[in-house]
Amino acid sequence: MKTEKQNYAVPIFMMILLFGMISFVTNLAAPMGIVLKDQFGVSNFQGLLGNAANFIAYAVMGIPGGILLQRIGYKKTALLAIAVGFVGLGIQYLSGYASETTAFTVYLLGAFIAGFSMTLLNTVVNPMLNTLGGGGNKGNQLIQVGGSFNSVMATFTPAFVGILIGEATSAKITDVFPVLYIAMGVFATIFVVLFMVKIPEPGIEHASESMKNLMSGVMKYSHFVLGAVAIFVYVGVEVGVAGVLNLWLSDIPEVGKTIAGSVAGTYWALMLVGRLTGAALGSKISSKAMLTFASVLGLVLVLAAIFLPTTIQVGMPVLQRGATGALSFGLANVPINAMMLVLVGLSTSIMWGGIFNLAVEGLGKYLAAASGIFMTMVVGGGILPLIQGMVADMTSYITSYWVIVIALGYLLFYALIGSKVHKRADGK
């Protein structure tokens, strides 16, 4: 038995890498908006289309991904997802060599295909790590390790893109090729390793009822329906706060793209801090109280960012590029509004678990169907930032954060009122 567990060390490592790659590829889409704006001269709305394409794939593949998992198993689904991800990244790479008239469209296609991969990987990595760890506390520990690495990569990605594009007047897709090289190399390595090693398959329970009936049944729970909307809104807030912040700071000459990417990365770093804190306190604080606190905190911080004058500067510890082009880590002056938005990471970090727990309360046999719908609603991470980008084009970056205020207002409503469990119409 001891030897068998040792043999799982390599696939465990590969799964943790995949956990990180989900974040790496997903969080590449928003900072790429800066590159798209520079190279093609598009608006903020169009710059965020790549991010939208990545997340729209969740709406398309969320439920079919679960069905595919039941039909071909976890290992084959993981291999298929990795292959699709490699293709998606490869198409984004080719967009760097496409003509100016087609490059934008080619990149969006690549982002959409990469989104398919991320959807499938999200359905695989959690149960696979749990199984490889033998379930129980060890399995949960591995999932937490994977989640932490996911947050680390979310911190790294925008900062790395900021370093690569530097302070160039007009960044191009070719400038971020090193990011694509790393991602494709990791995907290729994981594919070969997983293909060669033998790993256990998590048990898949087949429901006695059809998926159609299960979907219909779960929609009779009002607290779940409102919770699904909350997931849509939450992911949009999580992505939009940092994504638009990066675009805004990159347009400020005194700040520049390198510092902007590092500031956006700090947002994701604070999400890691918040998740670790939330995990430590989760057994002592109810999901309702946690979501209420997070929503109020987020509202206070975003409203402060909207109303405080942008002329007030604060020092933030970030990566910056000196006059000679050399990178250094130290304090850089940014508008106080940016610091307030970065602190929102502490708020968004603990929202997913609270929403999920409140929304699935009392669902019983409908839990699997609910999870599939939740995965579909992750599309909010593409739609809400797109709306925010459109508002920024029409008004200003700071004004666009009223979209976030409305979204956080809904999450507060859900925590206080919408999450109350109601029985289905048939009373069962």
N, C-alpha and C positions, 0 to 999 in steps of 0.2 A: 504493500500500500504506500509505503514511504517513497519507493522508487517511482511509482505512478505519479505521485504529486510532484516530484522533481521534474519529471518529463513534461509537466504542464507549465513549467517556469517560462519557457520560450513563448508558447501561445498566450500566456497571461501578459507577458511584456508586449506582445504584438497588439493585444486588445487594448491595453492602456495607451499604446501609441495611436490606435484608431480613435480612442476617446479624444485625444488631443487633436488629431487630424480633422475631426468633425468641427471643432472650434476653429482650427487654423484656416480651413477652406471657407467656412461660413463667414468668419470675421474678416476675410480678405475682401469680400464683396463691397462693404461700405467704404473703406479707404480707397478702393479702386475708383470710387466716384470722383476723387480728386484727379486721378490720372485721366479719366474719361473727359472731365471738364476741360482739362488743359489740352489734351490732344485733339479733341473734336469740337471744342468750343460750345459744348452743350450746357443746358440749364442744370440747376440742382436736381430738378425732377428727373431729367434724363440721366444725370450722373448716378442716381440711385436706382435706375432700372436694372442694373446688374444685380444689386442686392435683392430687388423684387423678384427677378427671374429665379434666383437661388431659392427663395422661400416659396414661390408659387408652386415649385415642385412638390412641396409638402402637401399642398391641397390636392394635387393630382395623384400622388403615390402613397399618402398616409394610410388609407384603408387597404388598397391593393397590396401594399407592402406587407401588411399583416397576413393577408391571404396567401401571398407567395411564401412567406415564412412557414406556414402550415404545410404547404405542398412540397417544398424542396428541402426544408430544414435550415438550421442556423449556419452551418459551415458553408453550404453552397450559396446561401443568401449573402453571407459576408464576402465570399469570393466574387460574386456577381457585383455587389456594391462597390468593391475596390476597383474592379475592372471598369465599371461605369465612371467612377470618380477619376480614374486615370485618363479616360477618353475626354471627359469634361474639361479637365485641366489642360489636356493636349490641344483641344480646340481653342481654349483661351490663349495658349502659347502661339498657335497658328495665326490668331488675330493680330499678333504683333508684326506679322509679315504680309498680312492681307492689304489690299489697296485701301486708301482712305475712305472710299465710298462704301466698302463692305466690311471694314474692320470692326466697326461698332456693332453691327448685326452679328458677326461671327463671334465676338466676345460674349454677347448676350446669350447666344445659343450654348456656348460653353458653360456659362454660369448656370443656365437652366439644367443642363445635363448633370453638372456637378451637384446640383440640388437634389436630383434623383438619388444620387449616391448617398448624400448625407441623410436623406429620409430613411433609406434602407439600413444604413449603419446605425442609426438611432434606435431601430427596432431590434438590433442584434447585440450591441455591446454590453448593455446592462445585464440581461439574462446569461450571456456567455461568461462574463466575469464572475457572476454569482455562482455559476455551475463549476467553473474552473477552480474557484476557491473552496468548493465543497459545500456551498450554501451556508446558512447561519451567519454567525458573526464574522467569520473569515471572508465569506462571500460579500457581505455588506462592506467590510473593510476595503476589499479590492475595488468595489464600486466607488467608494469615497476617494480612494487614491486616483482612480480614473477621472472622477469629477474634478479633483484638484488640478490634475494635469491639464484638463480641459480649460480651466480658468487661467492657468499659466500661459497656455498657447493663445488665449484670447487677449491677454496682456501683451504678448510678444508681437502679434501680427500687425496691428496698426503702427506700432513703434518701428518695426522693421521696414514696413512700406515707407514710412516717413524718412527713414535713413536712406533708403535706396533712391527715392525721387529727389532727396535733398532740397535745395532751394532753386531748382531749375525753373525757369520762367514757364516752360512748357514741358511737363512730364509726359512720357510716352509709355505704352504697354511694355515695350522692350526694356524699360528701366527696372521693371519688377520681375524680369525673367528668373532671377535667383530664387524668388519665392516659389515660382512654379517648378523649378528644377528640384528644390527640396521636397515639395509635396509629391511630385510624380515619383521621385526616387524612393520615398518612404512607402508610397502605395505599392510600387513594384516589389520592394523587399518583403512587405507584409504578405502580399499575394503569394509569393513563392514559398515563404515559410509556412503559412496556413495550409497551402495546398499539399505540402509534404508531410506535415505532422498529423497525427491522429488525435482528435479531441472529442470529448463527450458532447452529445446533443442534449440540450435542456428539454425536459418533457413538454410536449405541446398538448394541452387539453382541448379536446374537440367538443364543443358545445352540442347538446342534443337538438337545439333549435337552430334554424337558419340565421345567417348573418342579418338578413332583411328583418326578421322578427326581433332580433336582439337590438338592432338599430332603432326600430320603431318603439320598442319597449323603453329604452333608455331615454328617449326624447320625451317621455311622459313625466319625467322628473324635472320640475321647474328649476330647482337649485343646480341641477347638472347643466341644463341648457344655458342658464345665466353664467355658470362656471366655464362653459366652453367659450362663451363670448369673452369672459375674463382672461382666459388663456390667450386668445387672439389679441386682446388689448395689451396684456402684459408683455408678450414677446415684442410687440411693436414699440412699446415704451423702452424696453431693454436695449433694443437695437437703435432706435431713433435718437435717444439722448446722446449717445456717444458718436453715432454716425454723423449727425448734423453738426455736433460740436467740432468734429474733425474738419468738416468742410468750412465752417465759419472761421476757425483759427487759421486755417491754411490760406484764407483770403486776406488775413491781416499781415501786411508786410513786416511789421515789427516782431511778429511771432514766427511766421514761416512754417513750412511743411514738416520739418523735422521735429520741432517742438510740439506742433499740433498733434502729430502721431503719437508722441510720447505722453502728452496730456490725455489723449483718448485711451491709451494703454493703461494709464493710472486708474481710469474708471473701472476697467475690467479687473485690475489688481484689487481694488476695493471690493469688488463683487466676491472675489476669493475670500477676503477677510470676513465679509458678511456671511458667506456660506459656512465658514468654519465656526463663526460665532453662533449662527443659527442652529447648526448641528449640535453644539454644546448645550444650548438652552432649549432645544426643541422638545425635550421630555418634560420641561417645567412650564412651558407657555403654550396655550392653546393656539391652533391654527388661525382661529378667528381673531384673537388678540394680536398675533404676530402680523397678520395681513393688514389689520387696522392700523397698527403702529407704522408699518412700512409705507402704507399709502399716505398717511398724514405727514410723515417725515419727507416723503418724496414731494408732496404738494408744497410744503413749506420751502424746501430747497429750490424747486423749479420757480415758484413765485418770486423768491428772492432773486433768482437769476434774471427774471424778466424785469423786475422793478429797480434793481440796483443800477446805478450809472456805470456804463462800460469804461468810463474814464478812471475808475478806481482800479489800481493795479495791486496784485499780490504776487509774492514769490512762490513758485512751485518747483519741487525737485524733479527735473526732467533731463532727458538727453538733449543736447544742443550742439550746433555746429558753429565753430569759431570762425574768425576772419580768414584763417588759412584753410578752412574746410575740415579741420580735425574735429572729431567728436569728443565731447566731454559730458560729465554728469554734474549738474549743479543747479542752483536756483535760477529760474528765468521768470521775468515779469509777464503775467497774463492778466486779462480782465478778471475781476473778482467773480463775475458771472460764470466764467469757465470753471472756477474752483467749486462753486455751488453745484454746477451740473456734474462735475466729477464725483462729488460726494453722494449724488443720487445712486451711485453704484452700491452703496451700503444698503439702500432701500430696496432696489430691484433684486438684490442677491437672494433674499429670503422669500420672494413672492411666489415662485413656481410651486414649491412644496405646500405652502399654505392654501393656494387656490386648488391644487390637485386634491388635497385631503378633504377640503370642504365640499368639493364638487362630486366626489365619489362616495360620500357618506350614504350608506344604506342602499347601494346599487346592487349588491349581491351578484347574481349571475351575469349582470349586464356590465361588469367591470371591464372585461376584455373589449367589448364594443365601445365603451366610453374611452378607453385608451387610444383606440384607432381614431376616434373623432378628435381627441385632443391633439394627436399628431397632425391631423389635417388642419387644425386651427392655428398651428404654428405659422401658417402663411401670414399671420398678422405682422410678423417680423419683416415682411416685404411691403405690405400694403400701407401700414401706418407711417413708416419713414418716407414712403413715396408721397403721401398726402402732406407730411410735414415739409418735404422738399418743395412741393408745389406752393405751399403757403409762404415759404422763404423766398421763392422767386417773385411772388406777388407783393410781399411786404418786406420783411427782413428776417435774418436768422433768429434773432431774439424773439420776435413776434411769433415765429413758427412754433415756439414752445408752448403756446396756448393749446395746441393739439395734445401735447403731453399732459397739460393740466386737466383737460377734459377726460383723457384716458385714466389718469390717476383718480379723478373724481368718481369714475365708474367703478374702479377697483375698491374704493372706499365704500361705495354703495353696496357692492357685492359682499364685502366683509361684514357690514352691519345688518343688511336686510336680505339681499338676494341669496345668501348662502343658507338660509333657513330651510331645513329639509321638509319637503312636501311629498305626500304619497301620490302615487299615480292615480289617474282618473278612475281606474277600475277598482281602486282601493286595495289592490294586492301588494 
